[in-house]
Amino acid sequence: MCAGLDEDVVRSLEEQLMFTLSPVEPPRPFVDHLRRRLTQPPEVVLERRTAEGSGVFVWVLMGLGLGILVVWMWYRSRR
């Protein structure tokens, strides 16, 4: 039945749980909301970055790299 457990053992376990735990009845709106969230895809749509934004980032990095190179060469030439 349940992974090789004897039927009497399972029935005994269910009875113990029934006497130990109190039954819970969740509110209907909560159940409906949960069902909707589990069965429907999320409504959030992630937008992709535009190529324009990444191009600016590359130009800034190239400018910083060039600036560091010029400063390094200037210090080196003064020695």
C-alpha positions in Angstrom: 0.0 0.0 0.0 2.4 2.8 1.2 5.9 1.8 0.5 5.5 -1.7 1.8 3.8 -0.8 5.1 1.1 -3.1 6.4 -2.5 -1.9 6.0 -3.1 -2.2 9.8 0.0 0.0 10.5 -1.2 2.7 8.2 -4.7 2.6 9.6 -3.3 2.8 13.2 -1.1 5.8 12.2 -4.0 7.6 10.6 -6.1 7.0 13.8 -3.3 8.4 16.0 -3.0 11.5 13.8 -6.8 12.0 13.8 -6.9 12.1 17.6 -3.7 14.1 18.0 -4.2 16.8 15.3 -7.2 19.1 15.0 -8.7 19.4 11.6 -8.1 22.7 9.7 -10.6 24.2 7.3 -8.8 27.1 5.4 -10.9 30.0 4.2 -12.3 29.5 0.7 -10.8 32.8 -0.7 -7.3 31.5 0.4 -7.8 28.2 -1.3 -9.1 29.8 -4.5 -6.1 32.2 -4.5 -3.7 29.4 -3.9 -5.2 27.3 -6.7 -5.0 30.2 -9.1 -1.3 30.8 -8.3 -0.4 27.2 -8.7 -2.3 26.6 -12.0 -1.7 29.9 -13.9 1.6 31.3 -15.0 2.8 34.4 -13.2 1.7 37.8 -14.5 5.2 39.3 -14.1 7.0 40.0 -17.4 10.7 40.7 -17.1 12.0 43.1 -19.7 15.3 42.6 -21.4 18.0 45.2 -21.5 18.2 47.2 -24.7 21.4 47.1 -26.7 21.7 50.8 -26.3 22.2 50.5 -22.5 24.9 47.9 -22.8 26.7 50.0 -25.5 27.0 52.9 -23.1 28.4 50.6 -20.5 31.1 49.4 -22.9 32.1 52.9 -23.9 32.4 54.0 -20.2 34.6 51.0 -19.5 36.8 51.7 -22.6 37.1 55.3 -21.5 38.1 54.4 -18.0 40.7 51.9 -19.3 42.1 54.4 -21.7 42.3 57.0 -19.0 44.2 54.6 -16.7 46.6 53.6 -19.5 47.4 57.3 -20.2 48.0 58.1 -16.5 50.2 55.0 -16.2 52.2 55.9 -19.3 52.6 59.5 -18.0 53.9 58.4 -14.6 56.3 56.0 -16.3 57.7 58.6 -18.6 58.5 60.9 -15.7 60.9 58.4 -14.1 
